């Protein structure tokens, strides 16, 4: 990322959760500890099925008396409905503010040039009442500004940031091994912990119960994590969603996300898997990399 570049992530959606029970409501649902979230810190978290399978991933940011939920825009309505199901009699208001607020991402060094910032994932400051945070998943993803669309361009001008093609940002995320596009294709197909959410600071094993906690903890404590979501490098051909990935006839994984930033669920501990190998899928030859933040 160039220090002057900013990526307006129009494909991100924003929910806002407010009300007397908002904190307790989120704490009982999400994979991370909501107590970590305040004016100076934001967190990454997920919502899982009762069996611990992946449903949604998002960033939680404190804003005024409630919380921003920064998620993939294509999943906003489904996440809104899922949260509403759990609402019951809780004193909670859930609003979809995706048409009013936008997320802009920019360079980590730019973030650290601001006063009172810390080089810590999730570190959050206010800029003219709007939260700016160092990405809680991985600092190399840079910072995020959550801001009302009407204020966006004036703020970017004051911050001396120049609008840049968002493909550059998502290519960085993909090269880091962090999926952000097409996450709906993962729903119910793998456990949250297999999405590397522990390494991406998205699971707290010390907090109390939450939806999907039992199986998540069992996989962790019994050392049964044998598969991970890993980026695919296509050497030749075209990927097909759901296609098997094979090494000499032995299946070592399956393509789950087949867009421009593809990922597969891979048996990374299998004797037939090595980062050096080339693998075959139905219509493609490919390689698979393990991000350095996992090793």
N, C-alpha and C positions, 0 to 999 in steps of 0.2 A: 504493500500500500504506500502510495505517495503521501507525504504529510499534508498536502493541500487537497487531496481527493476526498470526496464524500459520495456515498452510495445511498440514494434514496430508495429504501426497500419497500416499494409500493405493494409487494407481494406478502407483506407481513400484516397481520390483523391485530387489533387491540381490543381486549375486553377490560372492563373496569369492575372490580368487586368491592363493594362498600357495605357498611352497616355494622350494627353492634356486634354481630357474631361472625364477621368476615374472617378474622384471624383464626378462630377456632374451626370454622367451616373449612378453610383451606388446609389447616393442620391435619384434619382427619382424613383428607383425601390424597394429598400430594406426597411424592416420594422423598422430598426434602423437608427440612425443618423451617417453617415459616418464621420462627423466632430469629433466624439469621437476617431477615429482611427489615431494614429500617432506612432512615434518610441517608445513611452512609454505606449501605451494602445491599446488593440485589443478589438473587440466586436463580439457578437453573433447576427445573423440576419436571416431573412427568406425572401423568394420570394413567394408571394401569387398570386392567380388569381385575376382578377379585382373584383370578388365578395368576396374576403378575405379568400378564401379557401387555405389550405396548398398545396404548391408545393415542395419547397426545404428549407432546413435549413443548415446553414454553419457558420464557424468562419472566420472573416476577419482580416487579419494581414498586417500591413504596411511592405513593403519590397522594398528598393531602391526607385524608382520613381513611383511604382505601388502598387498593393495589391494582396496578396495571398488569395485565397478562399479555405478553408479547408472544404471538404464535404465528404459524404459517397461515396466511389469509384463507387458503382453500379449506382449512380445518376450523375456521372461526365459528361458523354456525353450528357445526357438529359438537364442538367443545362447549359452546353456549348451552345447547340442549342437554348435554351430558351433565354439566354442572347444575343445571336447573332441576334435573331428576333428583339429585342429592340434596337439593335445597330444603325440601319438606317445610317444616315450620320455623326454620332458622331465620333470624332477622338479618337477611342478606339481600342486597340488591345487585343484580348482574346486568351490566349494560354492554352492548356492542358499540364501541366507539371507532370502528374501523374507517368510517367515512369522515371522521373528524381529526383523528390523530394518525401520525405517520412515524416510522422508525427510519433514522438515518445512521449509517455506519461510517466510521472514519478511523484514521491511523492511531495506533497505540501511543506513538511518540507525541502526536498532537494532543491527545488526552493528558499525557503527563506534563505537558507544558502549562496546563491550567493550575491555578492556585489550589492548594489543599488536596491534591490528588495523590494516590498511592499506587504503586505498581503491584496491585493485588487483584486477582480475578474477583469481579463483583463490586469493586470499589465504586462508590456512587457519589456524585456531587450535584448541586443545583446550578443551572445556568438560566438566569431570569425566570426562576420558578420551575424550570423544566429539568427532569432528571437526565444526567449523562452518566453512563456506567461503563466500566471496563468489562468486556464480555465475561460472564461468570463461568462459561464452559472452558475457555482457553484464551489467555491474554493475547495470543497471536492473531485472534480474530478482530482485535482492535476494540474501539468504543462504540457505544450506541447512544443516540439522542432520541428520546421519545417526546414528541412535540405536536402541538396543535397545527394542523395543516396551514392555517391562516398566518401563523408566525414563522413557518419554516424558512422561507427564502430570505427574510430579513435577518434571522438568526444566523443562517449560513454565511450571509454577507459579512456580518459583524465578526464571525469566527474565521473569516478568510478561507472558506472552504468552497471548492469548485465541484459541481455536480459531474459525476463520472458514471460510465456504463456499469450497471450492477453485475454484469457477467464477470467482471474482474474480481469482485468481492466473492461471488459464489465459487469461482475457480480457486481462490485462496482457501476457502472453507473446504472444498473437495480435496485439494492437495494436502491439507492438514488431516484429512480423514474424518471430517465432521459433516454428517449429512444435514441438510436444511431444506432441500427441495424434494417434493414427492413423498413426504413422510406418511401420508395417508396409505401408501402402498405397504407400509409396515404393520398396519393395525391387525392385531390378533395373530400375527405370524411369527413372533419371537418374544422372548421375555425382555422386560425393560433393562435388566442387567446385561443382557446380550447386546444391547445397543451401546454399550460402553458408558452408561450413565454414571457409574461409579467414578471412572477416570475423568469424566466431564463435570464432576462436582454436582451431580444431579440426584444422588441417593445419600440419605443420612441413615446409617445403620444404628444410631444411638437414640433416635427419636422414638416416640410411641407408635401405636398402630396406625396404619393407613391402608387404603385399598390396594391389595396385591402384596402387602408386606410379608405375609407368611412364606410364600414361595420364593420371593426375592431374598429373604434372609436365609432360607434353607439352601439355595444354590450357593450363596456366599459362604456360609459356615461349613458346608459339607464339601466345599471345593469342587463343585459340579459344573463350573463354567467351562464348557468344552467348545462352545461356538460363539463367534463374535460377528458383528456387522463391520465389514471391511470394504474399502474402496477398490473398485475394479479398474484396471487399465486395459482398454481394448486395443489389441495389437492388429486384429484383422476381423472384418465381418461386422455383424449387428447383433446386439444383445436382445433377448426376449425375456420379458418378465415371467418369473416362475421357472425358467429353464434351469436344469441341473448343470453343475460345473464338475467336470470329471478329470481324473488323472489316470490314464491307462485303464479306463473302464470303471474306476472306483469313484463314487460320488464324494466330493469333499465340500460341496456347498451348493447354494441355490441363489440365482439372481432375484433380488427383491425390488430394487429400484433400477430401472433401465433407461432413465433420461440422460441428459448430457453430463450428469454427475452420478454415475452408477455405483451401487453398493450391493454386496451379497452377504448372506449369512454363511459363514465359513467355519468348518471344523479345524480351527487353527492349531490344535494340538495333535491332530491326526498325523501318523507317520507318512502319509501320502501328500502332506502339505508342506510346501517350502516357498518362501518368497521368490526364490530363484526360478521356480518352475513356470512353464507355460501350460495353461490349461485349455481344455476344449469345452465349449458350451454348444448348444444346438446349431447356432449359425455364427459362432465367433471363436476366435483364439484370444486368450487374455492372460493377464498376470494379476496378482493380488498382493497388496502391500499392507503391512502392519504399521500404523502410525508410531512415531517415536515416543509419543506420550503414553503409549500402552506398554512398550518394551521395558 
